[in-house]
Amino acid sequence: MAVKVGLVGTGTVGGGCIDILQNHKQDFLRHYGIDLELVRVCSREPEQAAAHGVADIFTEDFTDITNDPEIDIVIELIGGTGVAKQVVMDSLAAGKNVVTANKALMATSGEEILSLAEEKGVEVAFEASVGGGIPIIGPLKHSLISNEISAVMGIVNGTTNYMLTRMGEDGMSYDEALAEAQAKGFAEADPTADVDGLDAAAKIAILASIAFNSRVVMDDVYTEGIRRISPIDLALANTMGYAVKLVAHAHRTDHGIGVRVHPTMIPLDHQLAKVNGVFNAIYVVGDAVGETMFFGEGAGAGPAASAVMGDVLEVARHIQMGIKPIVGCTCTDNIPVISMDELQTKYYLRFLVEDRAGVLASCADIFAKYDVSLQSVQQRGTKARDAVNLVFVTHTAHEDSVAKVIDEILALPDTVIGGYPSVVRVQD
């Protein structure tokens, strides 16, 4: 008997799923004994359905899918936390299994969704919500469960990684790199979710919840994007032996879970420093397995659809074999999320200041006032004769102390020209 599938969302990823189903339906049946039948497709764009040859099963009303008693699996690919949540919750309430790529939804309402799935005895699969085509949720829930995971960190946003690569290798400005990313389809017309770190924050919330078996939601994640990063920061980092990446961090500590997204200086000999362009990589440390890294393309029709359809096939296998959901919610602990103020790390700070006597001394006094020890100080000239870049690299310091240093330097009269400084935390 065929496992019947309904698809909500026919955009880039949805179209990729339709193509995979059409191209490999017989392969799935021959190799795995899984008979998948796409019986209904929904979106606001009928021409997309027509372009993929499924106009005959198209509907503009998602309730035609959620209310259809014959549909076994609903694939939700419209994104966001509004209508998408209704699609998911209605599907689960009707006893249907759900496959989604919706990171924002799982990072904000994951507990509610997984609880309803458990109540109804159905599955929710969301591999494509993190890392696109990179398998990471499956390994964390299956292959690595014998480990106590101490850290998950990674480059999980291809847009910002592409931009930082172009800025670092070719000296492009932030605006130039963004415009090129948009022209190539790597960045949305509104790039806020990517460049401000929100996309990465949702992903690391999901990974931290799974890795540490404790609920982390998107609002728990300290988030800082790349808008203040300039080519000079990337060039200076390189001379110091580092690459700058937007890194999502989740670490288990004695006091709780530290979870954050921000630009990070990574040593050039670290594997993550070599991940460039639109590629993503997720680095996992376990007590038994040691250090592992998952690498690949994080976005696009092919990679994301690959992850979605992998989930669909696994859920379909369970349905055909009469197997109850194998892994539901694994957040059985309640570990506190520690405040960003408790972070201790090294910092790179670059201020654009007036080129006059006494500025460096005034800044150094402020660092000393808050017991922030300096590892190095550099002064780099600019095209403007009356301005210089003043670059400080600290030894390990507390986040709150560094924040106070920044505030006081910004308050110095007739000193800082460029506003808030470039701030990059240093990962050794």
DOFI-133307 format. One record per residue: x, z, y of N, C-alpha, C, CB in turn. Coordinates in steps of 0.001 Angstrom, whole numbers, plus 500000, padded with zeros to 6 digits. Glycine has a CB too. Layout:
# DOFI-133307
XZYXZYXZYXZY...
END
This chain:
# DOFI-133307
500845500000498799500000500000500000500873500000501240499048501222500012500521499172502207501319499050503424501159500288504295500919497793504210502251500656504966502224501693505993501931500988507311503584502508506052500840501385507949500383500667509136500895501330510405498857500592509161501352500473511312502050500926512521501337500422513759503515500450512521501217501296514758500731500914516074501825501141517092499462501701516450502007500193518002503083500258518988502496500344520387504014499034518867502925501354521158502505501494522546503726501285523428501847502890522808503755500152524141504900499813524980505616498586524461505866500980525059505550497490525221506147496228524761507253495749525692505075495151524643507930496703526338509043496342527211510272495975526412509366497480528159511444496279526973512704495885526347512835496427524929513872496362527185512632497728524774512801498341523450511635497984522538512925499871523571510408498013523080509257497640522270509361496232521747507996497791523060509800495314522608509994493935522162511038493837521070510393493057523327512105494657521203513133494669520163512586495152518835514295495543520583511687496123518875511077496630517631510202495567516971510237497891517918509428494859517804508594493781517251509471492739516560507745493114518368510572492386517210511467491383516628512047491858515298512601491053517604512461493121515237513016493646513987511965493620512885513542495080514186510758494040513208509682494021512215509411492615511698508410494602512809509385491660512609509098490283512206510245489677511404508817489426513432511481489982511809512643489353511172513008489987509831513831489426512098512674491262509647513179491974508471512095492600507603514122493039508907510853492256507835509758492843507051509986492676505541508418492200507450510350491480505134510557491235503710511819491928503196510641489735503444512838492052504052514053492777503651513731494240503383515146492662504740512911494845504239512541496239504045511800496425502719511676496729505215510951495486502424510176495577501186511068495384499967509049494539501183511977494395500051512828494077498913513876495164498646513515492746499145514526495624499722515621496585499550515143498020499368516544496519500736514123498414500119513743499829500156512342500105499617513833500332501562511610499057499286510258499241498808509299499726499874510259500190497681509650499488501138508819499947502255508077498751502832509680500650503355506759498799502770505915497717503273505336498155504618504771497357502251505901497630505711505446497967507055504539496865507589506647498185508000503431497265508194502519496291508789502205496719510222501209496159507946502589495893511181502258496147512580500834495659512812503272495438513555499928496606513076498511496233513132497931496256514540497714497151512256498620496916515499498090496957516858499233497201517840497002498055516996499183496464518951500197496567519995499492496795521322501095495290520048500002497748522122499363498078523392500381498104524521498646499426523297500009497555525663500787497702526892499938497205528053502144496919526810500507497279529240499823496741530423500220495301530690500129497596531649501057494737529814501598493395530033501266492502528837503134493450530264500090491875528819499723491034527668500681489876527442498331490493527852501309489404528530502235488284528361503455488674527524502686487768529723503828489968527550504945490415526707504573490316525233505348491863527058503366490724524912502909490607523525502873489155523086501525491238523357502376488285523979502306486862523650503700486293523409501602486083524772504673486731524234506042486221524097506653486581522753506917486760525214506201487675522159506722488090520854505790487706519705506951489591520843504780486927520000503917486390518950502926487369518372504743485872517864502522488392519164501571489374518628500335489487519524502247490753518486499999488398520203498822488411521087497538488705520318498691487070521814497510488355519044496284488530518261495988489989517936496380487743516978496985490863518071496749492290517793496953493129519052497686492786516669496884492500520209497142493182521480495902493900522001497634492185522521496132495054522626495081495766523343495684496418524582494399496829522431494877496589525611495333497295526802494926498764526778494784496625528050494242499190525755493731500553525658494440501277524510492187500554525446495281502243524852496053502913523796495172503718522840497089503829524418493966504065523261493084504802522343492647503942521160491852505311523091492760502613521301492499501740520152493512502004519038492548500254520576494650502555519417495682502904518441495534504354517998497082502670519029495432505270518968495371506689518605494103507050517847495471507542519844493035506274518050491765506565517366491561505753516092490614506308518302492472504858515788492312504020514596492689504815513349493178502735514704491749505105512463492041505949511298492991505310510297490766506300510601493192503995510392494053503326509411495531503373509812493614501873509237495811503641511072497205503631511527497906504914511094497279503470513067499070504761510460499839505892509934500907506382510909500493505506508623501540505435511624502652505770512525502386505151513887504018505272511951502521505966514931502419505462516298503807505503516924501393506296517141504248504364517450505520504286518165505221504330519653506317502990517786505720505347520343505500505486521791506760505070522527505105506949522167506656504013523356507816503492524073507498503177525534508335502246523381506562503919526118506257503657527527507038504558528457504780503826527783507575505661527948508399506543528757507610507423529700509363505743529534508326508367530332507695509275531272507010510430530559506697508529532128506376511277531364505754512476530804504259512555531105506444513711531339503665511467531561502239511441531865501435510860530725501983510651533126501133509556530826500355508882529781501067508976528434500115507403530153502388508910528468503148508970527214502854510257526445504651508864527499502764511365527163502467512630526494501073512594525870502578513804527485500125512000526567498778511913526014498766511068524745497813511328527048499508509961524770499600509109523578500148509904522401500494507878523851501235510642522652501874511400521580500969512515521075503200511982522060500414513292521996499583514430521589498292513971520901499244515297522807497678512917521424496459512395520788496752511866519389495837511282521649497897511218519244498273510680517931498480511809516928499551509826518039499196512840517337499440513973516449498137514687516101500422514955517096497293514870517120496013515554516885495157514793515878495243515720518203495326513464515845494573512632514903495253512545513543494390511236515472496351513292513369497027513315512074497965512150511849496021513338510989498428511533512938499341510399512812500783510856513062498948509270513802501708510216512379503121510448512631503522509709513907503989509987511421504522510235514586504945509650515857506446509395515842504568510571517036506830508221516340508231507896516606508326507567518093508744506691515702509288508188518775509416507976520213510876507892520616508721509094520987511121507204521741512450507167522356512443507935523672512905505709522589511420508765523871511146509363525172511925510659525379509659509625525321513102510549525989513959511720526209513341512720527175515310511283526732512741512219528263512156513129529247511036513959528629511626512345530450510216513327527812509110514029527175509612515073526187508194513041526470510580514716525355511084515656524363511884516785525007511943514928523345512503516508526167513298517537526844512443518500527644514312516893527753511187518132527909510311519009528684509178519593527851509737518255529856508697518847526870507536519287526079507808519276524586506342518407526374509080519313524204509424519222522788508797520312521938510902519269522628508786521544522430508234522648521653506748522442521391508463523975522377506011522048522420504577521807522277504300520672521297503956521489523635505067519610521402504883518439520535505200518782519083505771517274521007506331519430518857506737519735517488505830520793516857508191520210517463505301521701517658504371522696517127503080522042516649504061523755518186502575521082517437501364520376517024501612519547515770500858519478518155502783518911515705503118518128514509503149519020513265504480517421514691503736520206513403503791521129512266502389521568511857504650522358512610501548521854512856500172522269512573499407521197511808499442522597513872499652519923512153498930518818511536499629518272510296498744517712512536500830518764509995501535518317508807502072516902508906500641518415507638502460516486510123502994515139510328504371515233510988502024514282511197505022514077511103506390514035511613506468513495513027507251513197510709507459514009513771507861513419515042509346513081514918507579514395516263509696511816515110511077511372515016511496510782516360511256510333513869512711511141516821513094510758518182514577510457518307512721511852519151515140509823517290516563509477517314516951508684518553516923508687516078516109507749518971516464506864520090516400507553521444515554505668520103515961508814521488515885509502522772517257509874523316515039510742522641518265509904522464519630510240522884520592509224522297520020511683522444521359508578523149522425507714522656522003506338522187523098508380521563520717505990522365520297504649521969520574504401520500521000503598522814521436503450520227521728503079518849522714503982518150522238501708518811523265504999518843524224505902518209523468506930517363525112506611519278523730507029516073523079508087515279523681509443515652523241507817513741522872510346516194523368511665516539522363512748516160523684511737518025521065512514516407520066513526516051519981513669514540518683513161516632519984512556513821519981512610512359521166513391511804519987511207511791522389513063512212523536513851511741523446515336512070524794513301512328522972515670513278522860517091513631521817517804512778522506517243515110520746517092512407519675517715511629519919517652510125518362517053511951520867516835509691521084516671508257522550516891507881520637515281507813523414515946508233524792515959507734525592517170508194525498514710508169525302517692509396526129518755509968525470520127509935526477518413511381524348520285509211523625521557509299524349522710508614522255521405508696525381522437507825526145523537507223527146524131508206526876523051505974527262523537509377528206523994510391527532524891511419528850522805511084528321525806511994527936526410513260528558525537514338528404527926513373527722524881515116528207523986516160528601524824517373527127522923516539529814524622517852530280525371519023530189524566520301531701525822518819530201523232520191530164522420521408529624521033521121531555522320522030528849520533522061528432519136522090528684518652523504526916518952521664529430517599523646529669517046524980529785515543524865530947517651525627529401514844525913529493513409525778529161512635527022528622512972524709529438511364526929529061510375527926527791509742527396530207509301528187526653510100527979525365509708527416524543508841528367524578510938527046525186508332529412524492507434530328525371506218530591524135508158531657524934505066530082525740503850530207525847503332531623525175502781529344524816503548532442524839503050533817525972503680534605523506503325534509526038505003534607527074505680535382528451505440534784526789507178535458528526505318533464529837505053532868530345503670533266529765505171531336529431502706533326529816501371533789530296501425535236528636500388533655529541502138536083529904502214537491531264502889537689528830502966538267531497504001537017532772504702537160533934503864536625532719506047536433533673503102535562534710502213535030535087501157536063534232501538533725534111500531536691534384499500537699535052500093538929533090498790538101534632501289539335535242501938540489536688502317540200534443503177540889536960502752538963538303503166538614539252502010538359538256504032537420538774500986537662539662499881537282539802498829538371539156499227536024538763498671539185538761497579540156538605498045541600537663496620539826538580499347541812538519499876543165537212499622543885539613499309543956536152499305543143534854499080543779534351500367544419533828498553542755533620500230545504532944501383546078531742501742545210532506501101547539531184502913545441529976503324544732528868502293544919529508504705545219528636501867546164527553500918546453527783499578545768527418500710547961529031499109545762529341497834545101529125497928543589530795497415545400529577499028543007529417499192541558527946499299541176530176500434541072527165499996541986525730500117541708525039498768541812525077501114542672525369498010542852524749496697543027525061495785541845525226496049544334526307495826541355526663494994540208525924495463538955528186495023539972525831496779538750525113497300537583523649496882537616525223498832537523523057496883538791521663496455538913521528494958538651521115496798540306522477494181539169522429492733538972522554492363537495523538492054539775523300493170536732523503492893535311522441493543534420524874493369534891521517494253535044520451494882534269520820496207533645520016493968533208521973496769534038522384498068533502521749499224534267523901498196533542521326498961535512520729499998536346519357499545536825521641500332537547518452500492536948517116500198537444517148499972538955516145501338537091516071499385539475515954499212540925516026500571541617514630498487541290515403501585541021515557502967541484516486503668540498514160503713541595517765503846540864518743504363539904518830505878539858520086503815540220517896506567540498518003508019540671518250508759539361516748508550541316517470508463538335517602509203537077519000509091536499516590508703536063519624507933536673520975507724536151522027508359537040521258506243536002522085507954538313523207508355539171523154509819539568523234507505540413521969510441539516521871511867539823521948512743538571520578512145540561522187512126537419522424512891536198521184513353535461523228514061536520519990512948535906518755513437535289518574512898533869517552513050536147518918511643533673518841511040532339519745511794531368519237509543532391520969512061531794521911512790530935521449514216530695523309512796531555520805514835531692520331516209531535519265516306530446519777516736532862518348515344530423517322515347529382517957515219528001516316514208529613518947514369527895519586514136526599520349515360526107520529512949526688521083516013527007521860517170526553520940518349526255522910517568527611519789518426526904518822519480526562518352519307525120517607519453527533518076518069524736517644517789523359518757518119522370517224516309523210519971517659522658521089517895521737521411519378521605522327517141522208521383520104522728521682521538522676520646522280521851521744522127524089519380521910521986518313522564521222518544522410519726516944521987521605518939521209519330519162520940517904520457521591517424519204519421517641521516521440518198522833521933517774522878523444517652523894521479518745522195524147518580522283525599518615521020526296518100522566526049520018520050525503517612518813526055517049518107526999518017519114526787515753518141526643519289517515527464520326517005526535521412518515528521520910515789526789521905515143525865522827515871525790524171513700526277523045516281524582524538516822524292525866515966523196526464518340523869525807515442523418527654514628522412528321515399521833529504513279523015528787514892520743530020515613520022531058515877520878532293514844518789531451514935521754532634515116522609533809516244523619533632513830523340534118516691523843532398517806524763532148519158524142532471517792525214530703519192522828532628520461522102532721520903521973534181520332520705532077522070522526534506522659522288535822523027520803535897523924523213536072522612520145536958522754518687537028523355518256538359521397518007536824524392517451538255525079516909539427525491515476539093526331517791539829525200514546539984525472513143539701526774512641540294524355512310540206526857511324540484528129510696540865528125510143542287528456509584539902527096510446543082526994509828544400528189510145545301525721510276545072528814511317545126529915511708546011531283511258545500529917513208546189531315510593544348532591510153543784532996508826544404532503510025542245534272508732544803534818507524545433535981506983544613535275507819546881536340505721544834537491505162544119538761505989544290537746503753544588538934506612545466540140507422545676540182508607544718540206507920547126539012509166544395538969510281543444539417509826542064537554510877543371538980508639541668539352508120540356540843507792540306538522506874540018541370507237541421542787506903541478543651508166541450543087506081542737543257509184542212544019510427542227543969511107540869543490511368543307542812511096540239542699511695538910543638511015537930541258511611538402543708509705538023544578508950537121546047509341537297544406507448537358546473509541538536547868509951538777548150511335538219548182509928540273547096512139538066547250513484537508547109513495535990546228514424538124546803512328535399546659512243533952545243512448533450547541513235533313544257512120534301542860512314533935542026511067534219542284513507534683540917510965533524539863510004533846538638510793534279539536509068532625537855510233535204536639510893535666535438510253534976536504510802537217534636511074534311533432510626533624532275511554533979533654510581532089531058511020533947529888511886534039529640512422532634528620511119534611529895513708532455529860514304531117528727515312531027531208514978530778528004515241529927526997516247529592527645517259528650525719515592528937527588518529529020528245519600528261527211520564527695529252520361529150527411521004526464526652522123525904527623522923525046525397521629525063527794524194525386528758525037524689528101526350524284529995525299525572528413526797523076527995528128522626529061529127523060527781528171521066528656530192523730529580531232524157529090532583523634529716531251525706529887533621523861529490534967523446528287535467524233530654535934523613528044534868525388526971535338526262525733534443526223527477535434527679525827533295525595524690532391525541525139530944525496523779532615526730524239530063525896524504528626525885524804528169527310523295527835525289525927527486527482526245526850528754525896525382528652527741527043529131525036524902529536524582523504529443524555522910530843523165523404528769525219521759531018525395521215532353525752519733532290526475521992533106525510519048533402525898517643533567526582517518534921524652516671533462527767516963534956528475516763536222529693515875535999528901518121536836530251515293537077531508514561536936532598515496536417531932513932538288533397514980535497534407515800534828535704515010534710533916516257533428536815515676535015538132515082534783538556515405533355539190515609535819538753514350532550539111514485531145540531513972530947538112513718530235541388514685530228542745514191529986542731512783529393543496515142529052543642511955529841543663510557529413543866510393527912544747509818530145544421511402527258544624511277525810543440511798524999545878512019525402542386512253525671541172512668524969540342511431524636540345513675525826539660511462523485538896510285523050537834509870524071538230510565521707537191510826524721536134510481525676536671509734526887535416511734526131537928509960527235538514509284528400538627507785528184539887509860528712538612507364526926538780505948526599537440505220526442539591505808525322536344505913526673535012505312526539534640504699527890533936506379526077534590503372527947534387502678529217533167501760529171535629501872529577532845501212530332531738500276530427530417500946530103531964499100529505529536500212529431528204500746529124528177501568527840527209499614529014529346501781527232529382502518525981529157504008526210530710502291525274528591504647525199528366506082525174529196506691524047526857506408524995529451507983524147530109508698523060529694510159523112531655508557523147529473510749521951529064512143521861530032512859520932527590512275521354530611513924521458531683514670520797531107515994520313532902514901521760531222516265519011530630517455518413531721518251517707529493517077517423531707519576517923532679520452517272531929521449516400533568521189518320532266521453515102531662522397514166532718523240513483530833521660513126532337524423512993533339525321512419533899524801511106532744526690512207533149523994510366533642523459509098534174522037509244532538523489508055533416521185509948533804519776510058534921519553511062532610518942510445535074520464512020536068520275513074535521519381514176537357519676512499536326518462514671535943517601515780535474516246515261537114517425516758534308515815515730533783514502515368533310513803516634532624514620514331533284512473516607532776511740517762531930510568517297533931511251518655530787510392517960529855509308517663529894508347518847528391509847517401530155507070518573530443506109519640529626504838519448531946505775519678529170504266520536528480502983520446527743502656521728527511502984519283526987501567521689526196501180522839524974502086522934525779499694522747524772502635524118523729503628524280522391503090524727524168504627525230522311501827525087521052501318525637520900499846525281520995501516527177519769499291525718519510497878525461518510497704524338520803497149525124517949496510524268516895496234523293517370496455521866516394494812523451518530495915521537519010495995520162519332497405519714520217495146520003520262498100520394520637499451519954519465500429519914521702499999520862518670500484520981517556501438521014516505501097519967516916501464522405516180499806519825515202499406518814515714499700517411514870497918518949517009499579517212517612499916515919517329501365515559519129499664515945517510502274516539517268503693516284515784503961516042517773504541517459514921503338516839513481503531516667513051503081515275512693502758517749513467501896514873513032501369513587513657502124512414513374499895513491514841502694512619515396503558511583514486504751511334516797504034511972513978505341512446513022506443512302511734505991511630512706507047513662511237504829512034509983504321511458510129504143509949509579502977512121511224503580509525511431503349508092511537504666507327512694502510507865512220505647507910512359506935507229511001507632507112513360507838507981510223507619508194508893508230508140508004507475507155508243508250509544508092506134507168507290505330506242507653505626504790507477503839506533508940505851504542509382506200503183508713507507502733510938506337503127508686508485503649508052509761503308506562509589503031508256510772504437505902508755503842504468508516503652504210507885502291503913507614504771504997506861501955504781506151500698505062507035499485505657504910500645506007507961499630506375508818498497505585510126498495507874509120498530504714510303499502503918511526499552504726512766499877503225511724498254505816512572500621506691513698500980506244514283502313508180513248501055506115515591502368505785516245503628506977516165504575505372517717503393506751516332505874507868516274506831509031517151506389507399516702508223510236516573506410511411517282505905511968518243506957512495516283505477512089517775508177512672518593509238511758518563510454514096518094509609511241519691510820510467519795512052511295520448513133509175520583511823510704521362513864511423522079514909512423523037514265510438522846515834513661523024514735514704523897514192515108524995515172515924523075513815514352525161516253514697526166517268514161527530516843514127525767518661514874528150515898514443529433515341515077530620516061514779529495513864516059530381516924516706531446517680516254531400519132518241531328517588516583532443519855516254532511521281517504532940522042515065533501521547518436532021522169519720532300522815519579532045524314520865531422522204520020532976525159519877532744526596520748531601527085520215534001527360520264530910528106521065529892528792521758530579529955520180528675529284523076530516529973523819531272530977523823530530532311525261531526530503523921531299533379523916530735534720525180529933534978523771531836535760525036528883535760526195528080536148527207528921536925525752526875536990526742529952537609527651530814538374528678531497537482526859531866539137528379531603536192529301532257535266530385531317534747528534532830534102530258530033535053531245529063534571532631529375535125530831527636534960533630529265534271535017529368534694535745528113534241535695530651534120536275527375535170537014526151534856537926525817536023536047524967534555538664524747535896539487524264536996538674523269537829540797523607536465539046523133539084538291522285540001539221521356540778537473523144540970538725520150540988539319519188541925538369519117543109539546517751541261538889519329544313538087519286545535538775518383546545537879520711546122538043517417547085538623516539548122537750516612549378538738515049547610538377517053550470537724517109551773538319516033552686537880518521552410537476515386553467537949514519554539537976515384555793537028513230554724539173515585556322539328516537557420540053515885558594540091517788556948539985516560559748540726516112560919542220516270560681540293516894562171542974515294561141544425515310560961545062516066562131544996513855560860545105517382561982545702518202563032546326519453562417544643518588564098547239520063563175547937521250562694546962522392562461549019521675563684547220523157561411546445524354561133545309524188560155545910524866562371544887522941559885543754522736558990544079523205557571543348521259558979545226522795557062545612523186555707545734524700555592546934522519555313546343525323556583546514526776556546545168527488556546547355527245557737544220526996557356542897527617557415542184527508556066542045526965558520542312526337555441541680526148554131542340527042553076541763524665553701543671527109553110544381527927552127543995529393552246545890527770552294543789529866553462543371531256553663542010531529553009543308531580555166541129530548553070539795530727552476539889530781550955538847529585552910540720529922550365540923529995548913541444531382548522541913528891548441542412531892549292542982533209548992541940534309549145544180533493549905541079534179550150540046535186550405539166535398549183539186534777551600538865534332548447537983534430547288538753534427545963536988533287547303540074534663546065540909534806544873540873533558543996540463536013544066540846532397544642540906531125543921542334530597544053539848530085544480543043530607542941544451530202542942544571528686542886545199530838541757545487528142543687545664526692543753546798526237542851545931526250545190546506525199542070547525524583541220548312523536541990546885523952539983547621522784542839548308521764543633547501521434544873548549520493542803548204520932545884547580520484547127548199519150547498547761521534548279547361518182547840547853516878548267547169516487549576547605515802547170547906515767550417547317515212551632547503513706551581547965515825552927546409512974551638546443511529551552545872510931552830545664511034550319546631510055553439546190509414554668545027508469554446547327508670555295544327508156555511543210507214555472543454506128556515541846507940555728542581505141556549542707504089557556542474504631558967541721502958557260541663505687559040541418506305560348542589507226560690540066507100560353543184507046561862544379507805562224544109509297562392544965507255563497542868509645562709542565511045562989541960511772561795541627511138564160542021511171560587541428511793559408542348511663558204540068511168559100542360512695557374543134512668556136542286513243555007544465513463556288542612512848553782542018513453552604542874514648552194541894512421551442542239515797552113542917517006551678542397517338550287542687518195552680543299517304549300542904517421547890543468518705547301543390516193547075542597519531546762542988520784546119542627520729544637542304521997546807543537521172543786543238521396542377543492522870542107544105520470541432542478523551541598542597524987541379543047525303539959541274525672541668543526526516539781543611527074538441542185527484538044544620528303538378542018528030536852540694528438536409540077529421537408540767529069535005538853529113537810538157529925538805536685530003538462538350529352540221535982530978539056534540531118538869533802530126539754534084532558539178532716529590539225531889528642539972531408529246541287530690528202539128530949530499541257530411531068542490531483531256543542529739532390542207532715531569543125533816531718544087534161530386544737535058532298543397534197529333543926534500528001544462533393527545545407534679526979543316532152527851545076531036527491545957531176528175547319529689527874545306531616529432547322531813530151548585532966529544549388532085531644548316534022529137548682535144528479549353534662527208550054536270528145548338533901526403549339533405525148549911532555525425551151532582524359548862531648526382551036530770526695552170531571527118553403529783527805551786532593527948553208533365528424554360534233527327554970534242529597553951534780526460554123535567525350554670534672524409555467536282524578553540533473524145554941532538523286555676532138523903557012531292523020554835532180525236557103531784525923558336532904526028559348531284527294558016534130525662558979535235525705559943534936524769561107536580525318559267535101525225562325534790524359563475535758523183563591534819525172564767535199522005563848536001520798564125537045520545563039536697520926565484536619520647561787537578520468560684537144519375559719537757521775559923536023519580559020535584518638557997534800517508558640534732519346556925535181516275558304534538515097558882533492514516557936535584514035559221533795514460556710532967513702555771531845514457555108533809513157554736531498515653555569530426516396554919530883517024553624529247515495554659529957517194552688530251517885551438531368517162550692528987517982550558532299517918550094533455517277549463533137516648548116534557518280549290534059515851547626534013515414546219534414516616545365534972514165545952533594516923544371533852518047543481533848517538542057532804519177543671534945517723541351535040517317539945535599518485539158535936516039539769534879518932538148535390520003537310536358519417536280534228520761536613537366520183535938538479519679535129538373520233533713539844520062535763538333519336532740538258519706531322539633519523530698537187518853530566540282520620530322541597520509529666541467520484528155542502521667530082
END
